[in-house]
Amino acid sequence: MNYFERLKAEKTELEQRISSLGTFINIVPTYKELSVKHKRLLCLQLEFMKAYLLILELRIEDIESR
């Protein structure tokens, strides 16, 4: 697997993780049982994951535009 393929695979994996964490936060009842601090940390983690996804998308776009 070359660099570009690994980058796209990383993006796909991250999208799946974002989806899973979003589902956990919004749907899974266990989330409501967590401490306020832990819930805040998970929400913050989700936001950073989305930011990282944006960076991956920009990197992929840059490679594709060459």
C-alpha contacts under 8 A as a table, 3 or more apart, distances in Angstrom:
res1	aa1	res2	aa2	distance
1	M	5	E	5.91
1	M	6	R	6.34
2	N	5	E	5.37
2	N	6	R	6.22
3	Y	6	R	5.16
3	Y	7	L	6.21
4	F	7	L	5.04
4	F	8	K	6.31
4	F	60	I	7.42
4	F	63	I	7.78
5	E	8	K	5.13
5	E	9	A	6.11
6	R	9	A	4.97
6	R	10	E	6.03
7	L	10	E	5.08
7	L	11	K	6.27
7	L	56	L	7.26
7	L	60	I	7.20
8	K	11	K	5.00
8	K	12	T	6.28
8	K	60	I	7.25
9	A	12	T	5.09
9	A	13	E	6.18
10	E	13	E	5.12
10	E	14	L	6.07
11	K	14	L	5.09
11	K	15	E	6.13
11	K	53	L	6.49
11	K	56	L	6.37
11	K	57	E	7.44
12	T	15	E	5.11
12	T	16	Q	6.38
13	E	16	Q	5.17
13	E	17	R	6.33
14	L	17	R	4.99
14	L	18	I	6.07
14	L	49	M	7.44
14	L	53	L	6.83
15	E	18	I	5.10
15	E	19	S	6.17
15	E	53	L	7.35
16	Q	19	S	5.08
16	Q	20	S	6.17
17	R	20	S	5.02
17	R	21	L	6.09
18	I	21	L	5.23
18	I	22	G	5.99
18	I	46	L	6.53
18	I	49	M	6.72
18	I	50	K	7.18
19	S	22	G	5.09
19	S	23	T	6.11
20	S	23	T	5.10
20	S	24	F	6.19
21	L	24	F	4.96
21	L	25	I	6.16
21	L	46	L	6.91
22	G	25	I	5.15
22	G	26	N	6.02
22	G	46	L	7.34
23	T	26	N	5.20
23	T	27	I	5.40
23	T	28	V	6.76
24	F	27	I	5.60
24	F	28	V	4.82
24	F	30	T	7.99
24	F	31	Y	6.57
25	I	28	V	6.49
25	I	31	Y	5.84
25	I	42	L	7.89
25	I	43	C	7.72
28	V	31	Y	5.96
29	P	32	K	5.67
29	P	33	E	7.31
30	T	33	E	5.30
30	T	34	L	7.02
31	Y	34	L	5.54
31	Y	39	K	7.20
34	L	38	H	6.12
34	L	39	K	6.28
35	S	38	H	5.18
35	S	39	K	6.25
36	V	39	K	5.11
36	V	40	R	6.17
37	K	40	R	5.13
37	K	41	L	6.19
38	H	41	L	5.03
38	H	42	L	6.22
39	K	42	L	5.16
39	K	43	C	6.24
40	R	43	C	5.12
40	R	44	L	6.09
41	L	44	L	4.99
41	L	45	Q	6.02
42	L	45	Q	4.92
42	L	46	L	6.20
43	C	46	L	5.06
43	C	47	E	6.36
44	L	47	E	5.10
44	L	48	F	6.31
45	Q	48	F	5.16
45	Q	49	M	6.12
46	L	49	M	5.03
46	L	50	K	6.26
47	E	50	K	5.11
47	E	51	A	6.31
48	F	51	A	4.96
48	F	52	Y	6.13
49	M	52	Y	5.02
49	M	53	L	6.15
50	K	53	L	4.95
50	K	54	L	6.31
51	A	54	L	5.11
51	A	55	I	6.45
52	Y	55	I	5.07
52	Y	56	L	6.29
53	L	56	L	5.04
53	L	57	E	6.16
54	L	57	E	5.04
54	L	58	L	6.22
55	I	58	L	5.08
55	I	59	R	6.20
56	L	59	R	5.06
56	L	60	I	6.16
57	E	60	I	5.10
57	E	61	E	6.05
58	L	61	E	4.98
58	L	62	D	6.07
59	R	62	D	5.06
59	R	63	I	6.35
60	I	63	I	5.20
60	I	64	E	6.16
61	E	64	E	5.09
61	E	65	S	6.12
62	D	65	S	5.25
62	D	66	R	6.77
63	I	66	R	5.59
